[in-house]
Amino acid sequence: MSGERFKMHDTKRNTTLRQKGGRILRAFALPGMAALCAMAVGLASPVAAHADGAEIIGRWMTKDHDGVFEISQCGQEVCGRLAGLRYTTDMPRDKRGEPECNLPMLNGFTPDPETKGHWNGHVTDPDTGHVYHAKLWVSQSGDLKLRGFVAVPLFGETETWTRYTGDIGPACKLP
């Protein structure tokens, strides 16, 4: 499908997540899919470098420039919410019918004990409520890298996001 951004197959539920239109994640059934597919989700925001290499705090624009995520410290973990969307009609809504504006989608990110500057956590699909594994890190060029996956990172895909410094209008609407 054209316009797809994220794609990941959940073999337990036989669904694939895809980015399409003004929505950040959507689920579609793919009967007969035997192998794991990949998902890429990118998010984060600018942050001062810490001793452990965490530079992911701040606002990040998705690859297709239709969403902005705000990453922040949440206690001992790092979390992220959808802070801005590009949409033309009504605000997109999650599976419960709640607006996606400020929806927490990145949760439980903690430093990776094996790779300095990398963070392990989870990403939530707002349409289904399913939770998937993810890794975040900032590349040498200063872009945010997000790798989403079902079982192991090998069966995933990485997406690149850029820092966002622009404004976000009322109801999370991007200009």
Secondary structure, DSSP 8 states (H G I E B T S, - for coil): -TT---EEEETTTTEEEEEETTEEEEEEE-TT--S---B-----------TT-----EEEE-TTSSEEEEEEEETTEEEEEEEEE--SSS--B-TTS-BSTT-EEEEEEEE-SSSTT-EEEEEE-TTT--EEEEEEEE-TTS-EEEEEESSSGGGEEEEEEEE--S---GGGB--
